[in-house]
């Protein structure tokens, strides 16, 4: 294991990153509620967990739909269809997962797209079956914020979104590093990845909302059991978090853009400091929580992540590839493996489609894509 992880830290040479570039030692495992479970990462517990093969596979089953404009967030609906956000148009569109037909729900008012900001992450309420609420993270004229809207399917296309109810606001905004990923965890709490908006000092300031992973109730209050009483901050010392996913043991993982040297995949422990700007990638400083894997920034610039078949799957923007990171507990069990290198251009979002299937969203219309990569699309993948 030591040799494998050592090799992982030396994956590739340094490059230039962040979404703008084309875009402490590992702790104990933690439950979403903020309590630490020492057994979650103990050698005995990890040895008992099934480890996926060192090498995996990816098969593109089909193109679900094409012609998307700056797609960013993706929220699978209970019936299998998909909601996708347009960062720059500030619209939410429903995609029929069978036919690829697109139906625009409506435009989200108050969105102020610029640079890396706009309408970004989407998530369905944990009580969606009864309340039909869709949550969205977006950049306004003054900040980044999270709202929720009633989705009324029976209304005409373009009029199906209710007025946004602001759940949480005041997240720092910038031309770059706005974070933007939101997801409800296994504990039914709302998690949000934020960026430091280009102001690196915010990441280490536990009173700032920038450069953090936040944990909130569905109503936008600091969630019970958070590591800092009365605060929504769950972890800090991040640069720009755009990927959140949980494994089957309810352990949280997050992807993070580096600056000039290392992009990261982190196992998140509540209250821990992930180092930015003092550390980029792995550090000898024991006060920082080290990543479980790191990449040269030219080869990743990671946005969305998903968990499937014992591995984290990570979409790369500048890297234009899908990374597979097999897990053993909260460690990488083998070197990361890349797929689809350059085949579909920039990759923004990856989400579980159940079992060994994934949804993958491209990002070639975001102003940094190459026209030869074509318009943006959603793909269905089978992985192992």
N, C-alpha and C positions, 0 to 999 in steps of 0.2 A: 504493500500500500504506500509506504513512504517513497519508494522509488517512482511509483506511478504519479503521485502528487507532485514530486519534485520535477518530473518531466513536464507536467501540466503547466507549472509556473514558467517554464522556458519555452512555451509554445512557439512564439513567432517574434520577429523583430518589431521594434517600435514604429509607430506611424503617427498620423494626425487624426484626431477624432472629435467626438461629441456629435450630437445631431447637427451641430453647426459645421463639423468637419466632414461632412458628407452625410453629417449629423453627430485589534488585539488577536491573538491566536483564536482558532475556532472554539466557540464556546459550547455550552450544553444545549441540547435541543430545547425548544420552547413551544408551549401550546399557544394558540391564538389569543387566549385571554390574558397573556402577559405573565403567567406563572412559568417557572422553569421546571422542566422535567429532566432530571439528571440522567435517568435511564435511557432517554431518547437517543443520546449519542454515546452511551457507554459501549465499550467493546463487546460485551455480552449481547446487548440488545442489537447492535449493528450486525453482529455475526449471524444473528438469527433471522435477519431480514433477507429476503430474496434479492440477489444482485442481478441486474440485467446483463446480457452479454456485453463484452467490451466493444464489439462492433455491431452496428444496427443497420437499418435500411430505410429508404424512403421511396415510395412509389406515388407518382402523381396520378390519381384516379380520373380526374376530370377538371375542366374549368367550369366553375359554377356560374360566374357572370363576368362580364367585361364592361368597359365604359364608365368606370367609377372616377370621380373627381376628388383628388386629395383624400382618399380614405384613411381613417385613423383608428377609431374605436370599433369594436365588433361585439355584439351581444346576441348569442344564440337564443331564440325563443323556444318555449316549451314544445311547440309543434314542429320544430326542426328548421323553421325559417330563420333568417338572420337580419339583425339591425346593424347598419353600418353608418358611421358619421363621416361627413365631409368637413375636414378641417377648415378649408377656405370658404366654402359656400355656406357653412353653418347649418347644413340640412342633415336630417336623419332619413335614411332610405331603408325600406324593407326589401329583402331579396328572397324570392321563392327559391329554396334550396334545391328543389327538383327541376324547375324550368329555367331559373336564372332571371325571371321577370323582376323588374325593379319598380317599386311603388314608393313615391316620396311621401313621408308622413307630414313633413312641414319643415319650416325654418325655425331655428331656436333664436328668439330675440335676445339682444344684449351681447352677442358674440362680436369681438373686435379682432378679426384675423390680421396678423402681421408677423413676419418672420416665422418662428417655430410655434407661434401661438395661434389659437383659434378653437374650434370645437374638436375636442380630443376624445378622451375615454368615455365609454358607455358601460352601464351595468344595470341589470334588472333588479328590482326590489326583491328581497328574500321572500316577500309575500305577494309576488307578482300575480299569482293565480287569482288572488282576491282583490288586490288594489290596482293592478295594471300600471304601476309606476316605473318609469324609466329614468335613471340617474345619468347625468352628464357632467363632465369636467370641461370647463372652457375658460378662455381668456376674455375678460371684459375690458372696458376702457380703462379700468383702474386696478384690476387684480386678476388672479385666477380664482375660480370659484366652482362649487358643486351645486347643481340644481336638480330638482326632480320634476317630472312632467307626467301628466296622465295621458296614456296612449289609448285613444278611442278608435278602435278599428272600424266601427260602423260608419264613421264620418267620411266625407269625400276625401280623396287623395289631396294632400297639401294642407288639410285642416284637422289632422288627426292628433296633433299634439296640443295638450292643454297649456295654459300659461305656466311658465317656470316658477317654481317655489324654491327660493334660495335656501339651501340646507347649510352651506358653509362658505365663508368668503374670507378675503384677506390674505390669500396665498400670494407671495410676491410674483410679479410678472416681469418679463423682459423680452427683448427681441429673440433671445435664445434661452434655453434651459428652463422651460416651463413645466417639466414633468408631464403629467396628464393622465396616467393610467389609474383607473379606479376598479375595485372589485370587492364583492362581498365575500368574506371568509367563511369557513365552516362554522364559525361562531355567530354568523349573521350580522357581524359588524362590518362597517364600510372602511376599506383601506384605500389610501391614495398615495401615489408616488409623486413627489414634488421636486422641482429643480431649484438651484440657488440663483436663478435669473441672471447669471453672469457676475454676481456679487459673492465671491468665494467665502467671505466672512460669515455669511448667513448659515452655512452648513454646520459650524461648530457652536452656534448660538442656539441653545435649547429653547429660548423664548421666541425664536423666529420659526415661521412655518416653512421656510425655504430650505431645500436640501434635506428633506426628511421623508420618512414614511409615516403617515398619519393613520390613526385608528379611531373611528367615530361610530356613534350609534347611527341608525338610519335617519334620525332627526337632526344629526349634525353636532351632537354633544360629545365631549371627550368620553371614550368608551370606558366602562367599568374595568378595573384591573390594569389600566395603562401604567407603564413604569414610572411616570412622573405625575403625581397626583394633580388632578384638575387640568392636565394638559393633553391635547390630542396627539402629541409626539410619541411615536412608538419606537423609532430608531432615528439616529442622526449621523452627521458626517458623510452625507451623500452629495454627489455632484448633480446628477440628473437621472432620476429613476423613472423608467417607462415600461417596466415589466414586473408583474406580480403573479405568482402561482403557488399553489399548495400541493404537497404530495398526499398520498393516501393516509399518512400519519398526522395530517393537519399541520405540517411544518411549512413555513413560508419561505419562499425564495424570491429574489429580486435581481433584475439586471440593471446595470448602471453604465452610463457613458463615461469613459475616461477623457483626458485632455490630449496629451501628446504621447503617452506611453501605453497604458493598460486600460482596457475595458474589463468589466467585472461581472461575475455571477456570485451573488452572496446568499448565504443561509442567514435568515434574519432572526436575531435574538432580541427580545424587547429590552430597550434601554441601552443597547450597545452603540458604540461609536465606530463608524465605518471609515473614518480617517481623513476624508477630504476636507480641506486642501493639503493637510500635512502629509498625507499618504495617498498615492495613486497605485493601485495594485497591492501586492503583498508587501508587508512592512515588518521590520524587526522590533517595532515598538509594541509592546504587549498591551498597551492601552487601546489599541485599535483591533477591531475584528477583521481578520483577513478574509479575502474572497476564497471561494472553493475552486474557482477557475478564473483565468484571466487570458486576455487576447491582445495582440497588437491591434491598435485602433484601426488600421487600414483593413483588418480582416473581420471586424465585427460592427462597431457602432450599434449596439443592441437596443432594440425597442421591446416588442412584446415577447412574452414567454408563456409556455404552457407545459403541463405535466402529462405524460402518457407513457405507458409501457416501461415504467421504472426509470424514466429519464426526463430531464428538463429539455425542452426544445426551444431554441432562442433564435428570433428573427434578426438578421443583420441588414442594416441600411447601407452604409458605405461598403461593408463586406460582401453584400449581395449574395448571401448564402444563409442556409438554415443549419444551425449548430445543434448537435445532440450531445448532452452531458449526462452519461449514466451515473446513477446515484447509489451510494451505500450509506444509508442514514443521511447525515448532512455533509457528506464528503463526496467528491467525485471518485467513482470506482475505476475509471479508466480515462485516458486522454479524450478530450472532446473530438468529435468527428463532424466534418462539414458535408453538406449536401446541396444540390441545386446551384452550385457555384456559378454565378453570372447568368443562369438560364432565364431568370424572370426579373432581373434588375434588382432594385432596392426592395427589401422585405420589411414591412412595418409591424404587422400584427399576426400572432399565431394563437389559436384558441382550440381547446379540446372540442372534438365532435363526438366524443364518447368512444370508449374502448381504444382500439388502435388507429382511430381516425383523428385528423386535425383539419382545421380551417386555416388557410394561409392567405394573408392580404398583402399585395404589393404596394409600393409607394414611389412610382415613377413620375407622378404629376405634381410632386411637392416642390418643384423648382430646382431640385438637385438631381433629378433623374435624367438619363440619357434618352432622347427621343427614339432611339433604336429599340429601346426596351418596350415600347408600345404603351397603350393606356393601362390603367390599373384594373386589377381583377381579383377575384377570390378563387382559390384553388382548394380542392379536397384531396387530402393526402392519406395514405396508409403507411404507418410507421412501425418499426420494431426496434 
